[in-house]
Amino acid sequence: MKRFGIVEGFYGKLLSFDERKIFCDALKSSELNFYLYAPKEDPFIRTHIDLEHTKEWLNDFEDFASFTEELGINLGIGLSLINTNDFENLKTKIRQFMGFKIKYFSILFDDIDSNFDYQNQKRVMTDLMDSFPEINLDYCPTVYSSELINKNIEHANYFSQFTKDRIKDLNFFWTGEKVISTSLNKDSETDLDEENSSLISIWDNYFTTDSCPKKMNLTLMKHLDHSYLMSKDCYLVNLTGMPRTDSLIIDLFGNFKAKSDSSFEDILLKHGVDERLIPYVYLFDPSQKIKIDSDTKDKIHKIMFTWFHPLKNEWYPYLHNLKNWE
């Protein structure tokens, strides 16, 4: 099954299950089929995988898993192994989520200590493949974009091992040339020596705001080549943690994938963007070299204080930043 959908994989915010259900409804409406639960702020699947979620959380998750199943949305779990001593705890966690009928698991080695080398990761993945042949398994390597390859000697050595001794026939995540890539196409895989490009799953961070909280990228997927998208077995868009904005992003992704006739402007208006702001949405396009004149700043300022909508509340910091650009 090809997986097109979203990943809850950002820093700084943790969504409620009610918000997650709204996103699943949006996925269904957009004819997308996958939700990867992998928030960086859930310690029980990352930094403290040895600890249990509360009983209340587990009950809420079970309800959420049933909800996604009813909608026909496939739910996956992203688990991190920060410490090799937690390997048995990782297995326990997988069994626990399997009890909720979860069949998709991603083991995430991103943003962890460099002393956890690739050969250790390969042993972990090989063991999991042998221990859980009934699940769908993939992983995110520690070096997951071109810009990280030469970050330091540890990353360079890691990537050399990764390319020479890749786990055969196992999908892995890649974010492209950058951690937040503003262009995704076949050239995004130049540094990867992989004959079967479909095994390279894309974790698309284009819309995320956690690493740059004053800037927001927003276009009708201008960064993405459609044929490249459709060549993938798995393509997931990472969210922002802003519920109204994320529902809009899901709609943009679904329309782009389907090659819908809906325009960018129509989709924005549908989600509550003030029509006065439409002429200025190009300011959220990272491919544009922008210098904002004083007249535009004044217009943005007026919109900020006369547009009343929950989406405005989410966008206020970004509009404020635009207003202050030189």
Summary of the structure (lengths in Angstrom):
residues: 326
radius of gyration: 20.2
end to end distance: 47.9
largest distance: 63.5
contacts: 1003
relative contact order: 0.12
helix: 45%
strand: 13%
